[in-house]
Amino acid sequence: MDFEQGGDGVSRYQGRLCVPKVDELQERIMEEGHSSKYSIHPGSTKMYRHLREVYWWSSKSRGIAEFVIKCLNCQQVKVEYLRPGGLAQNIDHPEWKWEMINMDFITGLPRSYMQHDSIWVIVD
């Protein structure tokens, strides 16, 4: 086996820290790797690649996949969950400015820092 215990009392597997399944430690590591300011919802593959460099625990790949599936923001941006847009409509070109205005709202976006989740689009 490639397990070893360092002088600091930390168990390692092939140079990576062994993370026990104690006090939701694995979940806290996944939360940090998934929602920190430096990674921001990387998805399961990218998150696994980052965490495998430093940490080791059994069933890590499955745990990360299940963790990402539970994330509402990650599920909202996946293509299979998006509603298809409507057909494009031709807009007549007016001769004068502001003669004809089209407006629409883009809704259902992830909430911003100020809790906004929509965009108001105005076409002149």
Secondary structure, 3 states (H helix, E strand, C coil): CCEEECCCCCEEECCEEECCCCCCHHHHHHHHHHHCCCCCCCCHHHHHHHHHCCEECCCHHHHHHHHHHCCHHHHHHCHHHCCCCCCCCCCCCCCCCCCCCEEEEECCCCCCCCCCCCEEEEEC
